[in-house]
Amino acid sequence: MAKESDILTPKISSPIRVIFMFESTGWFDTTKEEKELHIIPELKKIIKEWEKNGSHLIGTIDADVLSSGRAGQLGWHACFLYDVPNLQTVTNMTHAFRKRSLDRFFRIEAIIGRPFLLLE
């Protein structure tokens, strides 16, 4: 169990706990061929890069179970929870979408926090 002082005074954890909020934006304005030939293969390359950058995927959630189409109020379609070694790696992960021109189709936002000490 965490000490009270650890709960009351936030500390930067190492690795950094990050939730990436992922929203499809231009995805809906593309053709099936563009998705199959360009977008999905490039997205898969990014995910493979993330597997090799020292980050650890903890879990994901996809909101498509009870919704379809644009993100709406939530502002995201999926979330990815990672432990990431450092802030530069977080920046590199979000920049990967710009580097591959996928920021035309997706928006990704990193929220940095720490494990919830009362549960972990």
DSSP file (Angstrom, degrees, kcal/mol; ACC not computed):
  #  RESIDUE AA STRUCTURE BP1 BP2  ACC     N-H-->O    O-->H-N    N-H-->O    O-->H-N    TCO  KAPPA ALPHA  PHI   PSI    X-CA   Y-CA   Z-CA
    1    1 A M              0   0    0      0, 0.0   117,-0.1     0, 0.0   116,-0.0   0.000 360.0 360.0 360.0 139.1    0.0    0.0    0.0
    2    2 A A        -     0   0    0    115,-0.5     2,-0.1     1,-0.1     5,-0.0  -0.336 360.0-110.1 -68.0 147.2    1.2    3.5   -0.9
    3    3 A K    >>  -     0   0    0      1,-0.1     4,-1.4    -2,-0.0     3,-0.5  -0.479  25.5-118.0 -73.6 151.1    2.3    5.8    1.9
    4    4 A E  H 3> S+     0   0    0      1,-0.2     4,-2.5     2,-0.2     5,-0.2   0.870 114.8  56.1 -58.2 -39.0    0.0    8.8    2.5
    5    5 A S  H 3> S+     0   0    0      1,-0.2     4,-1.8     2,-0.2    -1,-0.2   0.848 104.9  53.0 -64.9 -32.4    2.8   11.3    1.5
    6    6 A D  H <4 S+     0   0    0     -3,-0.5    -1,-0.2     2,-0.2     5,-0.2   0.826 112.1  45.6 -69.6 -31.3    3.2    9.5   -1.9
    7    7 A I  H  < S+     0   0    0     -4,-1.4    -2,-0.2    -3,-0.2    -1,-0.2   0.892 116.1  43.6 -77.5 -41.5   -0.5    9.9   -2.5
    8    8 A L  H  < S+     0   0    0     -4,-2.5    -2,-0.2     1,-0.2    -3,-0.2   0.775 112.9  52.1 -79.0 -27.3   -0.8   13.6   -1.5
    9    9 A T  S  < S-     0   0    0     -4,-1.8    -1,-0.2    -5,-0.2     0, 0.0  -0.894  86.7-137.2-114.0 102.4    2.4   14.8   -3.2
   10   10 A P        -     0   0    0      0, 0.0     2,-0.4     0, 0.0    -3,-0.1  -0.279  22.0-169.1 -60.1 139.3    2.5   13.8   -6.9
   11   11 A K        -     0   0    0     -5,-0.2     2,-0.4    -4,-0.0    -2,-0.0  -0.967  29.3-107.4-127.8 146.0    5.8   12.6   -8.1
   12   12 A I        -     0   0    0     -2,-0.4     2,-0.1   102,-0.1   102,-0.1  -0.590  40.4-143.2 -70.3 124.0    6.9   11.9  -11.7
   13   13 A S        -     0   0    0     -2,-0.4    -1,-0.0   100,-0.4     4,-0.0  -0.463  13.2-111.4 -84.9 161.7    7.1    8.2  -12.1
   14   14 A S  S    S+     0   0    0     -2,-0.1     2,-0.2     2,-0.1    72,-0.1  -0.954 106.1  35.1-135.2 117.7    9.6    6.4  -14.2
   15   15 A P  S    S-     0   0    0      0, 0.0     2,-0.3     0, 0.0    71,-0.1   0.546 106.3-118.8 -69.0 168.8    8.6    5.1  -16.6
   16   16 A I  E     -A   84   0A   0     68,-3.2    68,-3.1    -2,-0.2     2,-0.5  -0.628  18.0-131.9 -80.1 132.8    6.1    7.8  -17.4
   17   17 A R  E     +AB  83 113A   0     96,-0.9    96,-2.9    -2,-0.3     2,-0.4  -0.774  34.7 179.0 -85.8 124.6    2.4    6.6  -17.5
   18   18 A V  E     -AB  82 112A   0     64,-2.9    64,-3.0    -2,-0.5     2,-0.5  -0.987  23.7-160.6-133.3 134.2    0.8    7.9  -20.7
   19   19 A I  E     -AB  81 111A   0     92,-2.4    92,-2.4    -2,-0.4     2,-0.6  -0.972  13.9-154.5-110.0 125.7   -2.6    7.6  -22.3
   20   20 A F  E     -AB  80 110A   0     60,-3.0    60,-2.1    -2,-0.5     2,-0.6  -0.885   5.2-151.9 -99.5 118.4   -2.7    8.3  -26.0
   21   21 A M  E     -AB  79 109A   0     88,-3.1    88,-2.1    -2,-0.6     2,-0.5  -0.825  14.8-161.9 -92.5 125.2   -6.1    9.5  -27.1
   22   22 A F  E     -AB  78 108A   0     56,-3.1    55,-3.5    -2,-0.6    56,-2.1  -0.927  10.2-178.8-118.4 122.0   -6.6    8.5  -30.7
   23   23 A E  E     - B   0 107A   0     84,-3.1    84,-2.9    -2,-0.5     2,-0.5  -0.974  24.4-134.2-125.4 133.9   -9.2   10.1  -33.0
   24   24 A S  E     + B   0 106A   0     -2,-0.4    47,-0.4    82,-0.2    82,-0.3  -0.733  38.0 155.3 -80.7 127.4  -10.0    9.4  -36.6
   25   25 A T  S >  S+     0   0    0     80,-3.2     3,-1.0    -2,-0.5    80,-0.2   0.639  72.6  17.8-116.6 -82.1  -10.4   12.6  -38.5
   26   26 A G  G >  S+     0   0    0     78,-0.5     3,-1.8     1,-0.2    79,-0.2   0.560 101.8  93.5 -72.2  -7.8   -9.8   12.5  -42.2
   27   27 A W  G >  S+     0   0    0     78,-1.2     3,-1.3     1,-0.3    -1,-0.2   0.856  81.2  55.2 -50.0 -39.9  -10.2    8.7  -42.2
   28   28 A F  G <  S+     0   0    0     -3,-1.0    -1,-0.3     1,-0.3    -2,-0.1   0.620 102.6  56.4 -75.0 -12.2  -13.9    9.1  -43.0
   29   29 A D  G <  S+     0   0    0     -3,-1.8    -1,-0.3    -4,-0.1     2,-0.2   0.151  93.7  89.4-104.2  17.6  -13.1   11.2  -46.2
   30   30 A T  S <  S-     0   0    0     -3,-1.3     2,-0.1     1,-0.1    -3,-0.0  -0.691  76.0-108.4-113.3 165.7  -10.9    8.5  -47.8
   31   31 A T     >  -     0   0    0     -2,-0.2     4,-2.1     1,-0.1     5,-0.1  -0.453  28.6-113.0 -86.6 163.6  -11.5    5.6  -50.1
   32   32 A K  H  > S+     0   0    0      1,-0.2     4,-2.6     2,-0.2     5,-0.2   0.893 119.2  52.9 -60.6 -40.2  -11.3    2.0  -49.2
   33   33 A E  H  > S+     0   0    0      2,-0.2     4,-3.1     1,-0.2     5,-0.4   0.906 107.0  50.5 -64.3 -42.3   -8.2    1.6  -51.4
   34   34 A E  H  >>S+     0   0    0      1,-0.2     5,-2.2     2,-0.2     4,-2.0   0.900 112.1  48.5 -63.3 -39.2   -6.4    4.5  -49.7
   35   35 A K  I  <>S+     0   0    0     -4,-2.1     5,-2.7     3,-0.2    -2,-0.2   0.944 117.7  40.2 -62.8 -47.8   -7.1    3.0  -46.3
   36   36 A E  I  <5S+     0   0    0     -4,-2.6    -2,-0.2     1,-0.2    -1,-0.2   0.864 123.7  36.7 -72.4 -36.9   -5.9   -0.5  -47.4
   37   37 A L  I  <5S+     0   0    0     -4,-3.1    -3,-0.2    -5,-0.2    -1,-0.2   0.769 135.4   4.5 -90.7 -26.7   -2.9    0.6  -49.5
   38   38 A H  I  X5S+     0   0    0     -4,-2.0     4,-2.1    -5,-0.4     5,-0.2   0.740 121.8  47.1-122.9 -57.1   -1.6    3.6  -47.5
   39   39 A I  I  ><S+     0   0    0     -5,-2.2     4,-2.5     1,-0.2     5,-0.2   0.946 113.6  42.1 -66.7 -53.6   -3.2    4.4  -44.2
   40   40 A I  H  ><S+     0   0    0     -5,-2.7     4,-2.5     1,-0.2    -1,-0.2   0.920 114.9  50.4 -64.0 -44.6   -3.4    1.1  -42.5
   41   41 A P  H  > S+     0   0    0      0, 0.0     4,-1.7     0, 0.0    -1,-0.2   0.911 113.2  46.7 -59.5 -39.8    0.1   -0.1  -43.5
   42   42 A E  H  X S+     0   0    0     -4,-2.1     4,-1.9     2,-0.2    -2,-0.2   0.897 111.3  51.4 -68.4 -39.2    1.6    3.2  -42.3
   43   43 A L  H  X S+     0   0    0     -4,-2.5     4,-2.2    -5,-0.2    -1,-0.2   0.901 108.3  52.1 -62.7 -40.9   -0.3    3.0  -39.0
   44   44 A K  H  X S+     0   0    0     -4,-2.5     4,-2.2     1,-0.2    -1,-0.2   0.878 106.4  54.2 -62.2 -37.8    1.0   -0.6  -38.5
   45   45 A K  H  X S+     0   0    0     -4,-1.7     4,-2.2     2,-0.2    -1,-0.2   0.903 107.7  50.3 -63.0 -40.9    4.6    0.7  -39.1
   46   46 A I  H  X S+     0   0    0     -4,-1.9     4,-2.4     2,-0.2    -2,-0.2   0.944 109.6  49.8 -61.6 -47.6    4.1    3.2  -36.3
   47   47 A I  H  X S+     0   0    0     -4,-2.2     4,-1.3     1,-0.2    -1,-0.2   0.891 110.3  50.9 -60.2 -39.8    2.8    0.6  -33.9
   48   48 A K  H  X S+     0   0    0     -4,-2.2     4,-0.7     2,-0.2    -1,-0.2   0.896 108.6  51.9 -64.1 -39.9    5.8   -1.6  -34.7
   49   49 A E  H >< S+     0   0    0     -4,-2.2     3,-1.3     1,-0.2     4,-0.5   0.914 106.3  54.4 -61.0 -42.1    8.1    1.3  -34.0
   50   50 A W  H ><>S+     0   0    0     -4,-2.4     3,-0.8     1,-0.3     5,-0.7   0.821 100.8  59.6 -63.1 -30.2    6.4    1.8  -30.7
   51   51 A E  H 3<5S+     0   0    0     -4,-1.3    -1,-0.3     1,-0.2     3,-0.3   0.740 110.7  42.7 -67.4 -21.3    7.1   -1.8  -29.7
   52   52 A K  T <<5S+     0   0    0     -3,-1.3    -1,-0.2    -4,-0.7    -2,-0.2   0.383  93.0  80.3-107.0   2.5   10.8   -1.1  -30.2
   53   53 A N  T < 5S-     0   0    0     -3,-0.8    -1,-0.2    -4,-0.5    -2,-0.1   0.303 111.3 -95.9 -97.4  11.0   11.2    2.3  -28.4
   54   54 A G  T   5S+     0   0    0      1,-0.3     2,-0.2    -3,-0.3    -3,-0.1   0.435  84.0 130.6  92.6  -1.3   11.3    1.0  -24.9
   55   55 A S      < -     0   0    0     -5,-0.7     2,-0.5    29,-0.1    -1,-0.3  -0.507  47.5-145.2 -84.4 155.5    7.6    1.6  -24.2
   56   56 A H  E     -C   83   0A   0     27,-2.9    27,-2.3    -2,-0.2     2,-0.4  -0.975  10.6-136.6-125.1 118.3    5.4   -1.0  -22.7
   57   57 A L  E     +C   82   0A   0     -2,-0.5    25,-0.2    25,-0.2     3,-0.1  -0.602  22.8 177.6 -72.9 123.0    1.7   -1.3  -23.8
   58   58 A I  E     -     0   0A   0     23,-3.3     2,-0.3    -2,-0.4    24,-0.2   0.831  58.6 -42.9 -93.0 -41.6   -0.5   -1.8  -20.8
   59   59 A G  E     -C   81   0A   0     22,-1.5    22,-3.3     2,-0.0    -1,-0.4  -0.978  46.1-137.9-177.8 168.9   -3.8   -1.9  -22.5
   60   60 A T  E     -C   80   0A   0     -2,-0.3     2,-0.3    20,-0.2    20,-0.2  -0.914   5.0-160.8-135.3 161.0   -6.2   -0.4  -25.1
   61   61 A I  E     -C   79   0A   0     18,-2.1    18,-2.6    -2,-0.3     2,-0.5  -0.965   4.5-161.8-144.4 132.8   -9.8    0.5  -25.4
   62   62 A D  E >   -C   78   0A   0     -2,-0.3     3,-0.6    16,-0.2    16,-0.3  -0.963   9.7-153.7-115.2 127.1  -11.7    1.1  -28.6
   63   63 A A  G >  S+     0   0    0     14,-3.6     3,-0.6    -2,-0.5     4,-0.3   0.281  70.2 100.9 -84.1  11.8  -15.0    3.0  -28.4
   64   64 A D  G 3   +     0   0    0     13,-0.3    -1,-0.2     1,-0.2    14,-0.1   0.469  57.8  83.8 -79.6   1.3  -16.5    1.3  -31.5
   65   65 A V  G <  S+     0   0    0     -3,-0.6    -1,-0.2     1,-0.2    -2,-0.1   0.926 109.8  15.8 -68.6 -43.9  -18.6   -1.1  -29.5
   66   66 A L  S <  S+     0   0    0     -3,-0.6     2,-0.3     2,-0.0    -1,-0.2   0.159 128.3  46.4-116.6  17.4  -21.5    1.3  -29.0
   67   67 A S        -     0   0    0     -4,-0.3     2,-0.3     2,-0.0     4,-0.1  -0.981  52.0-173.6-151.0 162.1  -20.7    3.9  -31.5
   68   68 A S        +     0   0    0     -2,-0.3     2,-0.2     2,-0.2    -3,-0.0  -0.968  52.8  28.3-150.0 161.7  -19.7    4.5  -35.1
   69   69 A G  S    S+     0   0    0     -2,-0.3   -45,-0.2     3,-0.0    -2,-0.0  -0.533 102.3   7.2  88.1-155.8  -18.7    7.4  -37.2
   70   70 A R  S    S-     0   0    0     -2,-0.2    -2,-0.2     1,-0.1   -45,-0.1  -0.132  78.3-106.6 -65.5 160.9  -17.0   10.6  -36.0
   71   71 A A    >   -     0   0    0    -47,-0.4     3,-0.8     1,-0.2     5,-0.3   0.793  48.6-178.2 -65.0 -33.6  -15.8   10.8  -32.4
   72   72 A G  G >   -     0   0    0      1,-0.2     3,-0.7     2,-0.2    -1,-0.2  -0.390  60.8  -9.9  70.0-146.4  -18.5   13.2  -31.0
   73   73 A Q  G 3  S+     0   0    0      1,-0.2    -1,-0.2     2,-0.1    -2,-0.1   0.823 131.1  59.9 -59.7 -36.4  -18.3   14.3  -27.4
   74   74 A L  G <  S-     0   0    0     -3,-0.8    -1,-0.2     2,-0.1    -2,-0.2   0.871  89.5-147.4 -63.6 -36.1  -15.6   12.0  -26.3
   75   75 A G    <   +     0   0    0     -3,-0.7     2,-0.3    -4,-0.2    -3,-0.1   0.610  68.0  72.7  77.3  11.5  -13.1   13.4  -28.8
   76   76 A W        -     0   0    0     -5,-0.3   -53,-0.3     1,-0.1    -1,-0.2  -0.992  54.9-162.7-152.5 155.3  -11.5   10.0  -29.3
   77   77 A H  S    S+     0   0    0    -55,-3.5   -14,-3.6     1,-0.4     2,-0.3   0.677  82.9   8.4-105.2 -31.4  -12.1    6.6  -30.9
   78   78 A A  E     -AC  22  62A   0    -56,-2.1   -56,-3.1   -16,-0.3    -1,-0.4  -0.979  60.8-149.2-148.1 157.0   -9.5    4.6  -29.0
   79   79 A C  E     -AC  21  61A   0    -18,-2.6   -18,-2.1    -2,-0.3     2,-0.5  -0.989   5.5-159.5-130.3 141.6   -7.1    5.0  -26.2
   80   80 A F  E     -AC  20  60A   0    -60,-2.1   -60,-3.0    -2,-0.4     2,-0.6  -0.986   7.5-154.5-121.5 125.3   -3.7    3.4  -25.7
   81   81 A L  E     +AC  19  59A   0    -22,-3.3   -23,-3.3    -2,-0.5   -22,-1.5  -0.895  24.6 168.0-105.2 122.0   -2.2    3.1  -22.2
   82   82 A Y  E     -AC  18  57A   0    -64,-3.0   -64,-2.9    -2,-0.6     2,-0.5  -0.910  39.4-136.3-129.7 152.9    1.6    2.9  -22.1
   83   83 A D  E     -AC  17  56A   0    -27,-2.3   -27,-2.9    -2,-0.3   -66,-0.2  -0.981  35.8-167.7 -99.7 123.5    4.5    3.1  -19.8
   84   84 A V  E     -A   16   0A   0    -68,-3.1   -68,-3.2    -2,-0.5   -29,-0.1  -0.923  24.4-132.0-120.3 138.0    7.0    5.2  -21.7
   85   85 A P  S    S-     0   0    0      0, 0.0     2,-0.3     0, 0.0    -1,-0.1   0.822  77.7 -14.7 -62.7 -34.1   10.7    5.6  -20.7
   86   86 A N     >  -     0   0    0    -70,-0.1     4,-1.5   -71,-0.1     3,-0.3  -0.974  68.5 -94.0-162.6 170.8   10.9    9.4  -21.0
   87   87 A L  H  > S+     0   0    0     -2,-0.3     4,-2.3     1,-0.2     5,-0.2   0.854 117.7  58.2 -64.5 -36.9    9.3   12.6  -22.3
   88   88 A Q  H  > S+     0   0    0      1,-0.2     4,-2.6     2,-0.2    -1,-0.2   0.891 104.3  52.4 -61.3 -38.0   11.3   12.6  -25.5
   89   89 A T  H  > S+     0   0    0     -3,-0.3     4,-2.1     2,-0.2    -1,-0.2   0.892 107.2  52.1 -65.3 -38.8    9.9    9.1  -26.4
   90   90 A V  H  X S+     0   0    0     -4,-1.5     4,-2.0     2,-0.2     5,-0.2   0.940 111.1  48.2 -59.5 -46.7    6.4   10.4  -25.8
   91   91 A T  H  X S+     0   0    0     -4,-2.3     4,-2.5     1,-0.2    -2,-0.2   0.909 110.4  51.0 -60.5 -43.6    7.1   13.3  -28.2
   92   92 A N  H  X S+     0   0    0     -4,-2.6     4,-1.3     1,-0.2    -1,-0.2   0.870 107.8  54.2 -62.2 -36.5    8.6   10.9  -30.8
   93   93 A M  H  < S+     0   0    0     -4,-2.1     4,-0.4     2,-0.2    -2,-0.2   0.918 112.8  40.7 -66.4 -43.9    5.5    8.7  -30.6
   94   94 A T  H >X S+     0   0    0     -4,-2.0     3,-1.2     1,-0.2     4,-0.6   0.887 112.7  55.7 -71.5 -36.8    3.1   11.6  -31.3
   95   95 A H  H 3X S+     0   0    0     -4,-2.5     4,-2.8     1,-0.2     3,-0.4   0.760  89.0  77.1 -66.7 -23.9    5.4   13.0  -34.0
   96   96 A A  H 3X S+     0   0    0     -4,-1.3     4,-1.4     1,-0.2     6,-0.3   0.817  90.9  55.6 -56.2 -30.7    5.4    9.6  -35.8
   97   97 A F  H <4>S+     0   0    0     -3,-1.2     5,-2.5    -4,-0.4     6,-1.2   0.893 110.5  43.5 -70.2 -39.3    2.0   10.5  -37.1
   98   98 A R  H ><5S+     0   0    0     -4,-0.6     3,-1.7    -3,-0.4    -2,-0.2   0.918 109.8  56.9 -67.6 -43.8    3.3   13.8  -38.6
   99   99 A K  H 3<5S+     0   0    0     -4,-2.8    -2,-0.2     1,-0.3    -1,-0.2   0.838 114.1  38.4 -58.4 -36.1    6.4   12.1  -40.0
  100  100 A R  T 3<5S-     0   0    0     -4,-1.4    -1,-0.3    -5,-0.2    -2,-0.2   0.256 113.3-116.2 -99.3  11.0    4.3    9.6  -42.0
  101  101 A S  T X 5S+     0   0    0     -3,-1.7     3,-0.7     1,-0.1    -3,-0.2   0.741  78.6 128.1  60.0  25.6    1.6   12.2  -42.9
  102  102 A L  G >>< +     0   0    0     -5,-2.5     4,-2.2    -6,-0.3     3,-1.8   0.554  47.9  85.8 -85.4  -7.3   -1.0   10.3  -41.0
  103  103 A D  G 34 S+     0   0    0     -6,-1.2    -1,-0.2     1,-0.3   -77,-0.1   0.636  79.9  66.4 -67.6 -10.5   -2.0   13.5  -39.1
  104  104 A R  G <4 S+     0   0    0     -3,-0.7   -78,-0.5    -7,-0.2    -1,-0.3   0.721 114.4  28.1 -73.8 -22.5   -4.3   14.1  -42.1
  105  105 A F  T <4 S+     0   0    0     -3,-1.8   -80,-3.2     1,-0.2   -78,-1.2   0.645 125.5  33.0-112.9 -23.4   -6.3   11.1  -41.0
  106  106 A F  E  <  -B   24   0A   0     -4,-2.2     2,-0.4   -82,-0.3   -82,-0.2  -0.963  56.4-149.6-138.4 151.4   -5.8   10.8  -37.2
  107  107 A R  E     -B   23   0A   0    -84,-2.9   -84,-3.1    -2,-0.3     2,-0.4  -0.981  18.5-173.0-116.3 134.9   -5.3   13.0  -34.2
  108  108 A I  E     -B   22   0A   0     -2,-0.4     2,-0.4   -86,-0.2   -86,-0.2  -0.995   3.0-175.6-130.4 136.7   -3.3   11.7  -31.3
  109  109 A E  E     -B   21   0A   0    -88,-2.1   -88,-3.1    -2,-0.4     2,-0.5  -0.997  14.9-143.5-134.3 133.0   -2.9   13.4  -28.0
  110  110 A A  E     -B   20   0A   0     -2,-0.4     2,-0.5   -90,-0.2   -90,-0.2  -0.816   9.6-167.7 -98.6 132.7   -0.7   12.3  -25.1
  111  111 A I  E     -B   19   0A   0    -92,-2.4   -92,-2.4    -2,-0.5     2,-0.4  -0.985  13.3-152.0-117.7 122.6   -1.9   12.7  -21.5
  112  112 A I  E     +B   18   0A   0     -2,-0.5   -94,-0.2   -94,-0.2     2,-0.2  -0.783  33.8 129.0-100.1 134.8    0.9   12.2  -19.0
  113  113 A G  E     -B   17   0A   0    -96,-2.9   -96,-0.9    -2,-0.4  -100,-0.4  -0.514  46.3-102.7-147.6-142.2    0.1   11.0  -15.5
  114  114 A R        -     0   0    0     -2,-0.2   -98,-0.1   -98,-0.1  -102,-0.1  -0.956  46.1 -72.9-152.1 164.1    1.2    8.3  -13.1
  115  115 A P        -     0   0    0      0, 0.0     2,-1.0     0, 0.0     3,-0.1  -0.316  53.6-106.6 -58.8 147.2   -0.1    5.0  -11.8
  116  116 A F    >>  -     0   0    0      1,-0.2     4,-2.2     2,-0.1     3,-1.8  -0.689  33.4-154.3 -78.3 105.5   -3.1    5.4   -9.4
  117  117 A L  T 34 S+     0   0    0     -2,-1.0  -115,-0.5     1,-0.3    -1,-0.2   0.746  85.7  60.9 -62.5 -29.1   -1.3    4.5   -6.3
  118  118 A L  T 34 S+     0   0    0      1,-0.2    -1,-0.3     2,-0.2    -2,-0.1   0.756 117.2  32.2 -70.2 -21.3   -4.3    3.3   -4.3
  119  119 A L  T <4        0   0    0     -3,-1.8    -2,-0.2     1,-0.0    -1,-0.2   0.735 360.0 360.0-102.9 -30.0   -4.9    0.6   -6.9
  120  120 A E     <        0   0    0     -4,-2.2    -3,-0.2     0, 0.0    -2,-0.2   0.422 360.0 360.0-106.1 360.0   -1.4   -0.2   -8.1
